Amino acid sequence: MDLNQITIPSLDVEKATEFYKKLGLILIVNALPRYVRFECPNGNSTFSIHKVDELQKGHGITIYFEDDYLDELVEQLKSKDIIFTSEPEDKMWLWREAHLNDLDGNSIILYKAGKNRKNPPWRIK
């Protein structure tokens, strides 16, 4: 089994589309104003956004995007007026992460984990 895509809700798919294009995702399906789908620049996963009239309450969704050049990516995105809630930081679980939110309040974590993403020292044998 392989993860194909994640779909998130948005109150304004057009604005969300521009935000995720700034992050570097590649638009492949445009059914605005109700739906869009992107390819990730690396790998085979896709990411889509669909229109909702109301967002769910509570913690919501957390989206992780990995990039081997995290610090450089963060600087590029900041130059495009993307606002981060935390700068790149080494975490105790051996990932380097930077945090931000999309326009609908979904949490986004940009990270670099390398081999530790799937094979941390504490992986179950």
Secondary structure as UniProt FT lines:
FT   STRAND          5..10
FT   HELIX           13..23
FT   STRAND          26..31
FT   TURN            32..34
FT   STRAND          35..39
FT   STRAND          46..51
FT   STRAND          62..66
FT   TURN            68..69
FT   HELIX           70..78
FT   TURN            79..81
FT   STRAND          84..90
FT   TURN            92..93
FT   STRAND          96..101
FT   TURN            103..104
FT   STRAND          107..112
FT   HELIX           114..117
FT   TURN            121..122
//
